[in-house]
Amino acid sequence: MSQFEFDAHVRTELGTGASRRLRRAEQLPAVLYGADDAPVAITLDHKKVNQAQEQEAFYSQVLTLNIEGKKVEAIVKAIQRHPFKPKLLHIDFQRIKRGTAMTATVPLHFVNEDSSDGAKAGGTIMHLLNEVTVRCLPKDLPEFIEVDIQALNTGEALHLSDLAMPAGVELPNLEAGSDNDLSVVSIQPPKGGSDDDAEDTEEQETQE
């Protein structure tokens, strides 16, 4: 059973004016598309969705939309937010089919940062990616991908190809060493250089 389930209603009045009226009534305009079916304009309870979207899993897990008695599974593809109020303006959902591979964006969770070799040496940890696009069956969709940097030292980086992916989950269009094999996290050396650099400098000054 989905962690997130929302009641939704089909809306027939479209356009900017209709959407404004819905928002004033604390309703959230949305659209559901994909899976070779026609797009459907729907509305949801704004308060319930706004509370749910505060949870990280909301963006990476399969949700259930109960559209006038019919349950549809979907994932969040896009959210439009108010520029300064804590309100949502519109949301896009994409249908998913059980048994059919899908692509989705999931967050990265970095672990063992403080105890990593590079951090102990005084390096600065740089997060270069915070999420990745994965391909898998809906049942295998992870809530997040864990990135363990315990053994990462200063001057080193982990790439997408270094990530340990859960069973059944892959990174699409990725080959180690390719342009798509982006850096995920790196550890920059401490400012001022290493002790070896200082010794080399002292030796050069002595020779001069």
C-alpha positions as CSV (number, residue, x, y, z in Angstrom):
1,M,0.0,0.0,0.0
2,S,1.2,3.5,-0.9
3,Q,2.6,5.7,1.9
4,F,0.7,8.6,0.3
5,E,-2.9,8.5,-0.8
6,F,-5.0,11.4,-1.9
7,D,-8.6,11.9,-2.9
8,A,-9.0,13.7,-6.2
9,H,-11.8,14.9,-8.4
10,V,-11.9,15.4,-12.2
11,R,-12.2,19.1,-13.1
12,T,-13.9,20.3,-16.2
13,E,-13.4,24.1,-15.8
14,L,-9.9,24.9,-17.0
15,G,-8.0,28.1,-17.4
16,T,-6.4,30.7,-15.1
17,G,-9.6,32.0,-13.7
18,A,-10.9,28.6,-12.8
19,S,-7.6,27.7,-11.2
20,R,-7.7,30.9,-9.1
21,R,-11.1,30.0,-7.8
22,L,-10.0,26.6,-6.9
23,R,-7.0,27.9,-4.9
24,R,-9.2,30.4,-3.0
25,A,-11.3,27.3,-2.0
26,E,-8.1,25.6,-0.7
27,Q,-8.1,23.2,-3.7
28,L,-5.0,22.4,-5.7
29,P,-5.2,22.1,-9.5
30,A,-3.3,19.2,-11.0
31,V,-2.9,17.1,-14.1
32,L,-2.4,13.4,-14.4
33,Y,-0.8,12.0,-17.6
34,G,1.3,9.1,-19.0
35,A,0.9,5.4,-19.4
36,D,-0.6,5.9,-22.9
37,D,-3.8,7.3,-21.4
38,A,-5.2,10.8,-22.0
39,P,-4.3,13.5,-19.6
40,V,-6.8,14.3,-16.9
41,A,-7.2,17.6,-15.1
42,I,-7.9,17.0,-11.4
43,T,-8.1,18.8,-8.1
44,L,-6.9,17.8,-4.6
45,D,-7.1,19.1,-1.1
46,H,-4.3,21.7,-0.9
47,K,-3.7,21.3,2.9
48,K,-3.2,17.6,2.7
49,V,-0.8,17.7,-0.2
50,N,1.1,20.7,1.2
51,Q,1.7,18.8,4.4
52,A,2.7,15.6,2.6
53,Q,5.2,17.4,0.3
54,E,7.2,18.4,3.4
55,Q,8.4,14.7,3.5
56,E,11.3,13.8,1.3
57,A,9.6,10.5,0.2
58,F,6.7,12.4,-1.4
59,Y,9.0,13.3,-4.3
60,S,10.4,9.8,-5.0
61,Q,7.8,7.3,-4.1
62,V,4.7,5.9,-5.8
63,L,1.6,7.8,-4.7
64,T,-2.0,6.7,-4.9
65,L,-4.7,9.0,-6.3
66,N,-8.2,8.0,-5.5
67,I,-10.0,9.7,-8.4
68,E,-13.7,9.5,-7.7
69,G,-13.4,5.9,-6.6
70,K,-10.8,4.7,-9.0
71,K,-7.3,4.3,-7.6
72,V,-4.4,5.3,-9.9
73,E,-0.7,5.0,-9.0
74,A,1.5,7.9,-10.0
75,I,4.7,9.8,-9.2
76,V,5.3,13.5,-8.9
77,K,6.9,15.0,-11.9
78,A,6.7,18.8,-11.3
79,I,5.4,21.2,-8.7
80,Q,4.7,24.9,-9.2
81,R,5.0,26.9,-5.9
82,H,3.8,30.4,-4.9
83,P,6.8,32.8,-5.1
84,F,6.7,33.8,-1.5
85,K,3.7,32.1,0.3
86,P,3.9,28.6,1.6
87,K,1.4,27.4,-1.0
88,L,1.4,25.1,-4.0
89,L,-0.1,26.4,-7.3
90,H,-0.1,23.3,-9.5
91,I,1.3,19.8,-9.6
92,D,2.0,17.3,-12.4
93,F,1.6,13.6,-11.8
94,Q,2.7,10.8,-14.1
95,R,0.9,7.5,-14.1
96,I,2.9,4.3,-13.6
97,K,2.2,0.7,-14.6
98,R,3.1,-2.1,-12.3
99,G,5.5,-4.4,-14.1
100,T,6.7,-1.7,-16.5
101,A,10.1,0.0,-15.9
102,M,10.0,3.7,-15.1
103,T,12.4,6.6,-14.5
104,A,12.2,8.8,-11.4
105,T,14.4,11.2,-9.5
106,V,15.5,10.1,-6.0
107,P,17.6,11.9,-3.4
108,L,21.1,11.1,-2.3
109,H,21.8,10.5,1.4
110,F,25.5,11.0,2.4
111,V,26.8,8.9,5.3
112,N,30.1,8.7,7.3
113,E,31.0,12.3,6.4
114,D,32.5,13.3,9.7
115,S,34.5,10.0,10.0
116,S,35.7,9.9,6.4
117,D,39.4,9.9,5.7
118,G,39.3,13.2,4.0
119,A,37.4,14.9,6.8
120,K,39.9,13.7,9.4
121,A,42.7,15.1,7.3
122,G,41.0,18.5,7.4
123,G,39.4,18.4,3.9
124,T,36.2,20.1,2.9
125,I,33.3,17.9,1.7
126,M,31.7,19.2,-1.5
127,H,28.2,17.8,-2.5
128,L,28.1,18.1,-6.3
129,L,24.8,16.2,-6.7
130,N,21.9,15.9,-4.4
131,E,19.7,13.6,-6.5
132,V,19.9,11.2,-9.3
133,T,17.6,9.8,-12.0
134,V,17.1,6.0,-11.8
135,R,15.3,3.4,-13.9
136,C,13.5,0.5,-12.3
137,L,10.2,-1.3,-11.8
138,P,7.8,0.6,-9.5
139,K,8.2,-2.0,-6.8
140,D,11.9,-1.5,-6.7
141,L,11.8,2.3,-6.5
142,P,14.1,3.4,-3.6
143,E,13.2,6.2,-1.3
144,F,16.9,7.4,-1.5
145,I,20.3,6.2,-2.6
146,E,23.0,6.0,0.1
147,V,26.4,7.4,-0.6
148,D,29.1,6.1,1.8
149,I,32.2,8.4,1.8
150,Q,34.0,6.7,4.6
151,A,37.1,5.8,2.5
152,L,37.1,9.0,0.4
153,N,40.3,11.0,0.9
154,T,41.3,14.6,0.1
155,G,41.6,15.3,-3.6
156,E,39.3,12.4,-4.4
157,A,35.8,12.2,-5.7
158,L,33.0,9.6,-6.1
159,H,31.3,9.4,-9.5
160,L,27.9,8.0,-10.4
161,S,29.5,4.8,-11.5
162,D,30.8,4.4,-7.9
163,L,27.4,4.3,-6.3
164,A,26.1,1.1,-4.9
165,M,22.7,0.7,-6.4
166,P,19.9,-1.3,-4.8
167,A,18.8,-4.6,-6.6
168,G,16.8,-3.9,-9.7
169,V,17.8,-0.2,-9.9
170,E,20.1,1.3,-12.5
171,L,21.3,4.6,-13.6
172,P,20.2,5.1,-17.3
173,N,22.7,6.0,-20.0
174,L,25.7,5.6,-17.7
175,E,29.1,4.2,-18.6
176,A,32.1,4.6,-16.3
177,G,34.4,7.2,-17.7
178,S,31.8,8.7,-20.0
179,D,30.6,12.3,-20.0
180,N,27.5,11.2,-18.1
181,D,29.6,9.7,-15.3
182,L,29.3,12.9,-13.2
183,S,31.0,13.5,-9.9
184,V,28.7,13.1,-6.9
185,V,30.9,14.2,-4.0
186,S,34.5,15.3,-3.5
187,I,36.8,16.3,-0.7
188,Q,38.9,19.4,-1.2
189,P,42.3,19.5,0.4
190,P,42.7,21.9,3.4
191,K,43.8,25.4,2.5
192,G,47.5,26.0,2.7
193,G,48.6,22.7,1.2
194,S,49.9,19.6,2.9
195,D,52.8,19.0,5.2
196,D,54.7,17.5,2.3
197,D,54.3,20.7,0.3
198,A,55.7,22.7,3.2
199,E,58.7,20.5,3.4
200,D,59.4,20.8,-0.3
201,T,59.2,24.6,-0.1
202,E,61.7,24.6,2.8
203,E,64.1,22.4,1.0
204,Q,63.9,24.6,-2.1
205,E,64.6,27.7,-0.1
206,T,67.7,26.0,1.6
207,Q,69.1,25.1,-1.8
208,E,68.7,28.7,-3.1
